[in-house]
Each structure stands twice: as structure tokens, then as C-alpha cells.
Amino acid sequence: MEQDVRALQAVKMAVRSPSSNAPPTTRMASAIFVPRAKGTFVYVKGYEHEMEGRSRPGFFRGVATVVLKLFNAVEPTDAYFGQKDIQQALLLKRLCRDLLLSHPSPERLHIVPTTRDEKSRLALSSRNAYLSEVERTKWAPVLINALTRGRRVWNGGHEGKQKQQQAQEQRSVGVRALEAKESVEAVLQGAVNSARSEGGVGMRMDYVSVNWADTFEVVGPDERVEDIDVERRGVILSGALWVGKTRLIDNVIVAGESWVLG
């Protein structure tokens, strides 16, 4: 927290620290993430059990509760969340809509593209500080590289829009999802094996998932949906990878990007 305060003060932002007389749940936000903690909590039911929620049960209850308290305390006109935590950002947008928040309104909660290292394309994150030099430069970027390959597989191996459309028309959305997922898993598993044999770096794949952006439900291999509906709903290809002791997450939007980030 002290580092965040210094960063805000550096850009001349006013910072209000929690009062020492504040209730424990105000001063200790981490307690909100404890499953059996007592108090008032916010659930976004039906949207927290896939993707990150599958690996971190109860995590989004804590996120929704903490962020709603922040919104109530600050009453921001606009709020900005990064695409790297896409499930969190979309869940909070739904929270604003379902609870009729005006500060911010759902339209004023913005999802901004992930900021990346110019050379490696690794998503910038405070957790990168826990990576060693070789982990950060050689092995951590494997995740976004694998997801980028998965997006190409989703598009039938084509970058041009016309060729993408032709390739997609020949494959159902379920087939595209399965092929993209398997492609990402193959790249990650290869990197896990190489890191172990070449540099003694412990890596472990947590998950790779293809999900509808509007419900977070998994895109099943047998699903058949019209292309126009795929674009309207949006599809997210995401993954989590352990590099050493650091858990990294990332994602690419393979369909409906304008809707997902809009």
C-alpha cells in the first residue's frame, strides 16, 4: 500500500489513508477473501466459477466486495481496469449494472488494453517483481506467445480478415475453441518441459480456457453458433501459468473485441 501511495503522490493525486479508528474490515481488506469471514459481502452469482474463479474459489466475492466499498467511498466518475484481469473487469461492469451504480455507471467503467513490455510482450504487473531475470525474460513471455498462437489457430491460421472469415465459416465455434485450447496447451507444456531440462526453472500450467465473454461459460466442443452471435457475445482465450513461484495470467479476445472492451 505504501508503494501505491507514493506512486499516487508522484502524480500529485490526493491520498486518503484509512483511519486507525476504522472498523477491522475497513483496515484489513484481505479478511474479506477468507471464506468463513463474518460480515456483509457481495456475490455475483453464476459468474465466478469459471476461468480464474475455478482456480481461486471465492476470490471474486472478495473482489466485488472490496471494489464496491471503494466505489462507495470515492464515488468515481470513471473507473479503469486492465484487460489482463478481463474476468474481473467484466464482472465489475455487471456489478455496476445490476446494482444501479451511478459512480461509476456501467458505461463509465472502462476496460483498457493490457500494457506490455515492448520487447517480450510480457504483461506488466507488480507480480513480475517476484520473477528472476531469466524467468522474466525467457520463460514468462511464453504465456502470451502461446495465447497469440491460439488466436491464430482460432482464425484458421490466417491474419487477414477475409481469410479469417472464410476459415471460420468452415469450422464451428466449438471446433475452433477446442483447436485453439489444444494449441495453447501444447506450447505451454513444451515450455514447461524445456524450462525444466534447460534451466532448472520450475514451471506449471494452471489452466487454459475458452469462454463466452457475456456468461464466462466454457465454449463447448459441440457448440454451433452463428458467427454474428459469436461476435455479439465475445469469446476470451485465457490461461494461467506458474513460472517459479509466480503465478501469471493473461488473455486474448478472439471474437467480439469491440463489444468486450466497449
C-alpha positions as CSV (number, residue, x, y, z in Angstrom):
1,M,0.0,0.0,0.0
2,E,2.9,2.4,0.8
3,Q,4.2,1.9,-2.7
4,D,0.8,2.7,-4.2
5,V,0.5,5.9,-2.1
6,R,4.0,7.1,-3.2
7,A,3.0,6.5,-6.9
8,L,-0.2,8.5,-6.5
9,Q,1.6,11.3,-4.7
10,A,4.2,11.4,-7.5
11,V,1.4,12.5,-9.9
12,K,0.0,14.9,-7.4
13,M,-3.1,12.9,-6.5
14,A,-4.7,13.4,-3.1
15,V,-4.5,10.3,-1.0
16,R,-6.7,9.5,1.9
17,S,-5.4,6.7,4.2
18,P,-7.7,4.5,6.3
19,S,-8.2,5.9,9.8
20,S,-6.7,3.9,12.6
21,N,-10.1,4.0,14.2
22,A,-11.8,2.4,11.2
23,P,-13.5,-1.0,11.7
24,P,-11.3,-4.0,11.1
25,T,-12.9,-4.8,7.8
26,T,-12.0,-1.4,6.5
27,R,-8.4,-1.6,7.5
28,M,-7.9,-5.3,6.7
29,A,-9.4,-5.8,3.2
30,S,-7.7,-9.2,3.0
31,A,-10.1,-10.6,5.6
32,I,-12.9,-10.2,3.0
33,F,-11.3,-13.0,1.0
34,V,-11.4,-15.5,3.9
35,P,-14.4,-17.9,3.1
36,R,-15.7,-18.1,6.7
37,A,-15.2,-14.4,7.5
38,K,-18.3,-12.7,9.1
39,G,-19.9,-9.6,7.7
40,T,-21.6,-8.2,4.6
41,F,-20.3,-9.5,1.2
42,V,-21.2,-9.1,-2.5
43,Y,-21.7,-12.1,-4.7
44,V,-22.1,-12.0,-8.4
45,K,-23.7,-15.4,-8.6
46,G,-23.3,-17.6,-11.6
47,Y,-20.3,-15.6,-13.0
48,E,-17.5,-16.6,-10.6
49,H,-16.9,-20.3,-11.1
50,E,-15.0,-20.5,-14.4
51,M,-11.7,-19.2,-15.6
52,E,-9.9,-17.6,-12.6
53,G,-12.8,-18.5,-10.4
54,R,-12.3,-22.2,-10.9
55,S,-8.7,-21.9,-9.7
56,R,-9.4,-19.4,-7.0
57,P,-12.8,-20.3,-5.3
58,G,-14.3,-17.3,-3.5
59,F,-11.8,-14.8,-5.0
60,F,-14.4,-12.8,-6.8
61,R,-16.6,-12.4,-3.8
62,G,-13.7,-10.6,-2.2
63,V,-13.1,-8.5,-5.4
64,A,-16.7,-7.5,-5.7
65,T,-16.9,-6.6,-2.0
66,V,-13.7,-4.6,-1.9
67,V,-14.3,-2.7,-5.1
68,L,-17.9,-1.8,-4.2
69,K,-16.7,-0.4,-0.9
70,L,-14.1,1.6,-2.8
71,F,-16.7,2.9,-5.3
72,N,-19.0,4.0,-2.4
73,A,-16.1,5.7,-0.6
74,V,-14.7,7.5,-3.6
75,E,-17.7,7.9,-6.0
76,P,-15.6,8.0,-9.1
77,T,-16.9,9.5,-12.3
78,D,-14.8,7.0,-14.3
79,A,-13.0,3.7,-13.3
80,Y,-10.4,1.9,-15.4
81,F,-9.5,-1.7,-15.3
82,G,-6.9,-3.6,-17.4
83,Q,-7.7,-6.3,-19.9
84,K,-5.2,-8.6,-18.2
85,D,-7.8,-9.2,-15.5
86,I,-10.6,-9.4,-18.0
87,Q,-13.0,-11.6,-15.9
88,Q,-12.6,-9.2,-13.0
89,A,-13.3,-6.2,-15.2
90,L,-16.4,-7.7,-16.9
91,L,-17.7,-8.9,-13.5
92,L,-17.4,-5.4,-12.0
93,K,-19.1,-3.9,-15.0
94,R,-22.0,-6.3,-14.4
95,L,-22.0,-5.4,-10.7
96,C,-22.4,-1.7,-11.6
97,R,-25.3,-2.5,-13.9
98,D,-27.1,-4.9,-11.6
99,L,-26.8,-2.7,-8.5
100,L,-27.7,0.5,-10.5
101,L,-24.5,2.3,-9.5
102,S,-24.1,5.8,-10.7
103,H,-20.5,6.3,-9.6
104,P,-19.3,4.8,-11.8
105,S,-22.2,3.9,-14.2
106,P,-21.6,0.7,-16.2
107,E,-20.8,2.8,-19.3
108,R,-18.1,4.7,-17.3
109,L,-16.3,1.6,-16.2
110,H,-13.6,1.2,-18.9
111,I,-11.6,-1.8,-19.8
112,V,-8.2,-0.7,-21.2
113,P,-5.8,-2.9,-23.2
114,T,-3.0,-4.6,-21.3
115,T,0.2,-2.7,-21.1
116,R,3.1,-4.9,-22.2
117,D,6.9,-4.9,-22.3
118,E,7.9,-3.6,-25.7
119,K,10.4,-6.5,-26.4
120,S,9.0,-9.6,-24.7
121,R,5.2,-8.6,-24.7
122,L,5.0,-9.8,-21.1
123,A,2.0,-8.1,-19.4
124,L,3.3,-5.5,-16.9
125,S,2.3,-6.4,-13.4
126,S,3.5,-5.9,-9.9
127,R,3.9,-9.6,-9.5
128,N,6.7,-9.6,-12.2
129,A,8.9,-8.3,-9.4
130,Y,9.0,-11.9,-8.0
131,L,10.4,-13.3,-11.2
132,S,14.2,-13.9,-11.6
133,E,15.9,-12.3,-14.6
134,V,15.8,-15.5,-16.6
135,E,12.2,-16.2,-15.6
136,R,11.1,-12.8,-16.7
137,T,13.0,-12.5,-20.0
138,K,12.8,-16.1,-21.3
139,W,10.0,-18.1,-19.7
140,A,7.3,-15.7,-18.6
141,P,6.6,-14.4,-22.1
142,V,5.7,-18.0,-23.2
143,L,2.1,-17.4,-21.9
144,I,1.2,-14.5,-24.2
145,N,3.1,-16.2,-27.1
146,A,1.0,-19.3,-26.6
147,L,-2.2,-17.4,-26.4
148,T,-1.3,-15.4,-29.6
149,R,-0.7,-18.7,-31.4
150,G,-4.1,-19.9,-30.1
151,R,-5.8,-16.8,-31.6
152,R,-4.2,-17.6,-35.0
153,V,-5.5,-21.2,-34.7
154,W,-9.0,-19.8,-33.9
155,N,-8.7,-17.7,-37.1
156,G,-7.7,-20.8,-39.1
157,G,-4.1,-19.7,-39.2
158,H,-4.9,-16.5,-41.0
159,E,-4.3,-12.9,-40.1
160,G,-6.3,-11.2,-42.9
161,K,-10.0,-10.5,-42.1
162,Q,-11.3,-12.0,-45.4
163,K,-9.3,-15.2,-45.0
164,Q,-10.3,-15.4,-41.3
165,Q,-13.9,-15.2,-42.2
166,Q,-13.6,-17.9,-44.9
167,A,-11.8,-20.2,-42.5
168,Q,-14.3,-19.6,-39.7
169,E,-17.2,-20.4,-41.9
170,Q,-15.8,-23.9,-42.4
171,R,-15.4,-24.6,-38.7
172,S,-18.0,-24.4,-35.9
173,V,-17.3,-22.3,-32.9
174,G,-16.9,-25.4,-30.8
175,V,-14.2,-26.8,-33.1
176,R,-12.4,-23.5,-33.2
177,A,-12.4,-23.3,-29.4
178,L,-11.1,-26.9,-29.0
179,E,-8.3,-26.4,-31.5
180,A,-7.2,-23.1,-30.0
181,K,-7.2,-24.5,-26.5
182,E,-5.2,-27.5,-27.5
183,S,-2.7,-25.4,-29.4
184,V,-2.1,-23.2,-26.3
185,E,-1.7,-26.2,-24.0
186,A,0.8,-27.8,-26.4
187,V,3.0,-24.7,-26.4
188,L,2.8,-24.3,-22.7
189,Q,3.6,-27.9,-22.0
190,G,6.6,-27.8,-24.3
191,A,7.9,-24.7,-22.4
192,V,7.3,-26.4,-19.1
193,N,9.5,-29.4,-20.2
194,S,12.1,-27.2,-21.8
195,A,12.4,-24.9,-18.7
196,R,12.9,-28.0,-16.5
197,S,15.6,-29.6,-18.7
198,E,17.4,-26.5,-19.9
199,G,17.5,-24.1,-17.0
200,G,16.1,-25.9,-14.0
201,V,13.2,-23.4,-13.8
202,G,10.0,-24.9,-12.3
203,M,7.0,-24.1,-14.5
204,R,3.5,-25.5,-14.2
205,M,0.4,-24.9,-16.4
206,D,-2.6,-23.9,-14.2
207,Y,-5.3,-23.7,-16.9
208,V,-6.2,-22.8,-20.4
209,S,-9.8,-21.9,-21.1
210,V,-12.1,-20.6,-23.9
211,N,-15.1,-18.8,-22.6
212,W,-18.1,-16.7,-23.6
213,A,-17.4,-13.1,-22.5
214,D,-21.1,-12.5,-21.5
215,T,-21.5,-15.5,-19.2
216,F,-18.0,-16.9,-18.7
217,E,-19.3,-20.3,-19.6
218,V,-16.9,-22.6,-21.4
219,V,-17.3,-22.8,-25.2
220,G,-18.0,-26.5,-25.6
221,P,-16.6,-28.5,-28.5
222,D,-20.1,-29.3,-29.8
223,E,-21.4,-25.8,-29.8
224,R,-22.7,-24.3,-33.0
225,V,-23.5,-20.6,-33.0
226,E,-23.9,-18.2,-35.9
227,D,-20.9,-16.0,-36.5
228,I,-22.8,-12.9,-35.9
229,D,-23.9,-14.1,-32.4
230,V,-20.3,-15.1,-31.6
231,E,-19.2,-11.5,-32.3
232,R,-22.1,-10.2,-30.2
233,R,-21.2,-12.4,-27.2
234,G,-17.5,-12.2,-27.4
235,V,-15.0,-15.1,-26.8
236,I,-12.0,-15.0,-24.5
237,L,-9.0,-17.3,-24.7
238,S,-7.2,-17.2,-21.3
239,G,-4.6,-19.0,-19.3
240,A,-2.6,-19.1,-16.1
241,L,1.0,-20.3,-15.8
242,W,3.3,-20.8,-12.8
243,V,6.8,-19.6,-13.5
244,G,8.9,-20.4,-10.5
245,K,6.9,-19.2,-7.5
246,T,5.0,-16.6,-9.5
247,R,1.5,-17.2,-11.0
248,L,0.9,-15.3,-14.2
249,I,-2.4,-14.8,-16.0
250,D,-3.1,-13.4,-19.4
251,N,-5.7,-13.5,-22.2
252,V,-6.6,-12.6,-25.8
253,I,-10.0,-11.8,-27.1
254,V,-10.6,-14.0,-30.2
255,A,-14.1,-12.7,-31.0
256,G,-16.2,-9.6,-30.3
257,E,-13.3,-7.4,-29.1
258,S,-15.2,-4.2,-29.7
259,W,-18.1,-5.5,-27.5
260,V,-15.9,-6.9,-24.8
261,L,-13.8,-3.8,-24.4
262,G,-16.5,-1.3,-25.2
